[in-house]
Amino acid sequence: MKKVQQGFTLIELMIVVAIIGILAAVALPAYQDYTIRAKMSEVIGLAAAAKTSVSEYYVSMGQMPTSAAVSGVNTSPAQSTYVSAIAYTRTSSTVADITYTIANLSPASGDLEFQGTGSANGVQWICNGTGTSIVEKYLPANCR
Protein backbone atom coordinates (compact mmCIF):
# COMPACT_ATOMS: atom_id res chain seq x y z
CA MET A 1 0.00 0.00 0.00
CA LYS A 2 1.13 3.49 -0.80
CA LYS A 3 1.47 6.07 1.91
CA VAL A 4 -0.61 9.23 1.28
CA GLN A 5 1.14 12.54 1.97
CA GLN A 6 -0.41 14.22 5.02
CA GLY A 7 0.84 17.83 4.63
CA PHE A 8 3.55 20.11 3.33
CA THR A 9 7.20 19.57 4.00
CA LEU A 10 9.28 22.18 5.77
CA ILE A 11 11.08 23.07 2.53
CA GLU A 12 7.80 23.71 0.73
CA LEU A 13 6.60 25.99 3.52
CA MET A 14 9.90 27.89 3.53
CA ILE A 15 9.62 28.46 -0.23
CA VAL A 16 6.10 29.86 0.16
CA VAL A 17 7.25 32.20 2.95
CA ALA A 18 10.20 33.39 0.82
CA ILE A 19 7.91 34.12 -2.14
CA ILE A 20 5.52 36.10 0.08
CA GLY A 21 8.47 38.05 1.50
CA ILE A 22 9.72 38.96 -1.99
CA LEU A 23 6.26 40.07 -3.08
CA ALA A 24 5.88 42.21 0.05
CA ALA A 25 9.30 43.81 -0.49
CA VAL A 26 8.24 44.87 -3.99
CA ALA A 27 4.65 45.86 -3.20
CA LEU A 28 5.14 48.04 -0.10
CA PRO A 29 7.23 50.81 -1.73
CA ALA A 30 4.86 50.90 -4.70
CA TYR A 31 1.88 51.16 -2.36
CA GLN A 32 3.51 53.99 -0.39
CA ASP A 33 4.15 55.95 -3.62
CA TYR A 34 0.55 55.36 -4.66
CA THR A 35 -0.85 56.68 -1.37
CA ILE A 36 1.32 59.81 -1.59
CA ARG A 37 0.08 60.46 -5.16
CA ALA A 38 -3.51 60.00 -3.96
CA LYS A 39 -2.96 62.59 -1.23
CA MET A 40 -1.38 64.94 -3.78
CA SER A 41 -4.54 64.68 -5.85
CA GLU A 42 -6.35 66.35 -2.93
CA VAL A 43 -4.18 69.41 -3.54
CA ILE A 44 -4.96 69.23 -7.27
CA GLY A 45 -8.67 69.28 -6.43
CA LEU A 46 -8.14 72.17 -4.02
CA ALA A 47 -6.40 74.12 -6.77
CA ALA A 48 -9.31 73.63 -9.17
CA ALA A 49 -11.43 76.20 -7.34
CA ALA A 50 -8.60 78.73 -7.32
CA LYS A 51 -7.88 78.23 -11.01
CA THR A 52 -11.56 78.69 -11.82
CA SER A 53 -11.71 81.97 -9.86
CA VAL A 54 -8.65 83.37 -11.60
CA SER A 55 -9.87 82.22 -15.02
CA GLU A 56 -13.30 83.80 -14.54
CA TYR A 57 -11.69 87.07 -13.46
CA TYR A 58 -9.40 87.05 -16.50
CA VAL A 59 -12.25 86.35 -18.92
CA SER A 60 -14.45 89.08 -17.47
CA MET A 61 -11.78 91.76 -16.85
CA GLY A 62 -9.24 91.02 -19.59
CA GLN A 63 -6.28 90.79 -17.22
CA MET A 64 -5.05 88.66 -14.34
CA PRO A 65 -6.19 89.72 -10.86
CA THR A 66 -3.71 91.82 -8.91
CA SER A 67 -4.06 89.86 -5.66
CA ALA A 68 -5.56 86.73 -4.19
CA ALA A 69 -8.32 88.73 -2.52
CA VAL A 70 -9.35 90.32 -5.81
CA SER A 71 -9.36 86.98 -7.61
CA GLY A 72 -11.27 85.10 -4.95
CA VAL A 73 -8.44 82.62 -4.29
CA ASN A 74 -8.70 81.23 -0.77
CA THR A 75 -5.16 81.40 0.68
CA SER A 76 -6.02 79.70 3.97
CA PRO A 77 -3.87 76.58 4.40
CA ALA A 78 -6.55 75.12 6.68
CA GLN A 79 -8.30 73.79 3.56
CA SER A 80 -6.00 70.76 3.48
CA THR A 81 -3.92 68.86 6.00
CA TYR A 82 -1.10 68.64 3.43
CA VAL A 83 -0.80 72.35 2.57
CA SER A 84 1.12 74.75 4.82
CA ALA A 85 0.86 77.88 2.63
CA ILE A 86 -0.93 79.13 -0.50
CA ALA A 87 0.43 82.07 -2.46
CA TYR A 88 -0.94 83.96 -5.45
CA THR A 89 1.45 85.95 -7.63
CA ARG A 90 0.66 88.03 -10.67
CA THR A 91 3.67 87.96 -12.99
CA SER A 92 2.15 90.11 -15.73
CA SER A 93 -1.27 91.15 -16.98
CA THR A 94 -1.60 87.75 -18.69
CA VAL A 95 0.37 85.42 -16.37
CA ALA A 96 -0.35 84.41 -12.77
CA ASP A 97 0.96 81.71 -10.44
CA ILE A 98 -0.76 79.90 -7.60
CA THR A 99 1.76 78.09 -5.39
CA TYR A 100 0.88 75.45 -2.83
CA THR A 101 3.55 74.61 -0.26
CA ILE A 102 3.18 70.94 0.55
CA ALA A 103 4.05 69.86 4.09
CA ASN A 104 3.01 66.94 6.28
CA LEU A 105 3.41 64.65 3.28
CA SER A 106 6.97 63.39 3.56
CA PRO A 107 8.85 62.70 1.28
CA ALA A 108 6.72 64.68 -1.20
CA SER A 109 7.27 68.06 0.41
CA GLY A 110 7.94 71.20 -1.58
CA ASP A 111 6.14 73.74 -3.73
CA LEU A 112 3.54 72.80 -6.32
CA GLU A 113 2.95 75.66 -8.74
CA PHE A 114 0.07 76.20 -11.11
CA GLN A 115 0.87 78.76 -13.79
CA GLY A 116 -1.94 80.32 -15.79
CA THR A 117 -1.42 82.13 -19.07
CA GLY A 118 -4.28 84.20 -20.39
CA SER A 119 -5.12 84.64 -24.06
CA ALA A 120 -8.14 85.41 -26.24
CA ASN A 121 -9.25 81.79 -25.71
CA GLY A 122 -9.21 82.02 -21.90
CA VAL A 123 -6.58 80.87 -19.42
CA GLN A 124 -4.37 77.83 -20.01
CA TRP A 125 -2.97 76.20 -16.86
CA ILE A 126 0.11 74.06 -16.36
CA CYS A 127 0.66 72.43 -13.01
CA ASN A 128 4.41 72.08 -13.05
CA GLY A 129 5.50 75.63 -13.59
CA THR A 130 8.88 77.04 -12.75
CA GLY A 131 8.37 76.77 -9.00
CA THR A 132 7.59 73.05 -8.64
CA SER A 133 10.15 71.33 -6.43
CA ILE A 134 8.37 68.03 -5.73
CA VAL A 135 9.86 64.80 -7.02
CA GLU A 136 8.11 63.88 -10.27
CA LYS A 137 7.03 60.39 -9.22
CA TYR A 138 4.78 61.87 -6.52
CA LEU A 139 2.95 64.20 -8.91
CA PRO A 140 -0.31 63.12 -10.54
CA ALA A 141 0.01 61.99 -14.16
CA ASN A 142 -1.26 65.26 -15.63
CA CYS A 143 1.54 67.17 -13.87
CA ARG A 144 4.51 65.11 -15.06
Secondary structure as the mmCIF struct_conf table of DSSP 4:
data_model
#
loop_
_struct_conf.conf_type_id
_struct_conf.id
_struct_conf.beg_label_comp_id
_struct_conf.beg_label_asym_id
_struct_conf.beg_label_seq_id
_struct_conf.end_label_comp_id
_struct_conf.end_label_asym_id
_struct_conf.end_label_seq_id
HELX_LH_PP_P HELX_LH_PP_P1 LYS A 2 GLN A 5
BEND BEND1 GLY A 7 GLY A 7
HELX_RH_AL_P HELX_RH_AL_P1 LEU A 10 MET A 61
BEND BEND2 GLY A 62 GLN A 63
BEND BEND3 THR A 66 SER A 67
HELX_RH_AL_P HELX_RH_AL_P2 ALA A 68 SER A 71
TURN_TY1_P TURN_TY1_P1 GLY A 72 GLY A 72
HELX_RH_3T_P HELX_RH_3T_P1 PRO A 77 GLN A 79
TURN_TY1_P TURN_TY1_P2 THR A 81 TYR A 82
STRN STRN1 VAL A 83 ARG A 90
BEND BEND4 SER A 92 THR A 94
STRN STRN2 VAL A 95 ILE A 102
BEND BEND5 ASN A 104 LEU A 105
TURN_TY1_P TURN_TY1_P3 SER A 106 PRO A 107
BEND BEND6 ALA A 108 ALA A 108
STRN STRN3 GLY A 110 SER A 119
TURN_TY1_P TURN_TY1_P4 ALA A 120 ASN A 121
STRN STRN4 GLY A 122 ILE A 126
BEND BEND7 CYS A 127 ASN A 128
TURN_TY1_P TURN_TY1_P5 THR A 130 GLY A 131
BEND BEND8 ILE A 134 ILE A 134
HELX_RH_3T_P HELX_RH_3T_P2 GLU A 136 TYR A 138
BEND BEND9 LEU A 139 LEU A 139
HELX_RH_3T_P HELX_RH_3T_P3 ALA A 141 CYS A 143
#
